[in-house]
Amino acid sequence: MIRKKSTPSRPPLAALMGAGAHYEGDLRFDGRVRVDGHFSGRIYSEDLLEVGREGIIEGEADVRRAVVAGELRGKIRVREHLVLESTAKVEAVLDVGVLEVLPGARIRGEVRVRGEEES
C-alpha cells in the first residue's frame, strides 16, 4: 500500500510569481498563490501559499496554509497546516498550527507548533 502524503487541498491558482522574478514589498492575496521566484517583504493571506523548489521567501508571512519546497527565511506564521517538502530549507521563526516535515527537509531556527485546537 502506498501512503499518499497529506498536503492541504489546493484551490485554483489565483497568482503565480515565476522563476527568475523578483519582488520586494507587501503582498496580500485571496486564493492560492505560488512563488517560484524571489520574494522579499511581507505576505498575508487567508488561503494557501505555495513555495516552489526555486522559490525563496524572505521577511514575514502570515497565511492560513502553506506548502513549501523552496526556502523560507524570516518570521513565518501558518495558522493551520504547514507542509515542508523534502527539498525545503527553512531559516526562520516558525509559528504553526500543524507542521508536517517530509524526510530531507531542513529547519534551522525556532519552531512553535500550537496544534489543531488553537489558532
C-alpha positions, 0 to 999 in steps of 0.5 A: 500500500502506498501512503499518499502524503497529506498536503492541504487541498489546493484551490485554483491558482489565483497568482503565480510569481515565476522563476527568475522574478523578483519582488520586494514589498507587501503582498496580500492575496485571496486564493492560492498563490505560488512563488517560484521566484524571489520574494522579499517583504511581507505576505498575508493571506487567508488561503494557501501559499505555495513555495516552489523548489526555486522559490525563496521567501524572505521577511514575514508571512502570515497565511492560513496554509502553506506548502513549501519546497523552496526556502523560507527565511524570516518570521513565518506564521501558518495558522493551520497546516504547514507542509515542508517538502523534502527539498525545503530549507527553512531559516526562520521563526516558525509559528504553526498550527500543524507542521508536517516535515517530509524526510530531507527537509531542513529547519534551522531556527525556532519552531512553535507548533500550537496544534489543531485546537488553537489558532 
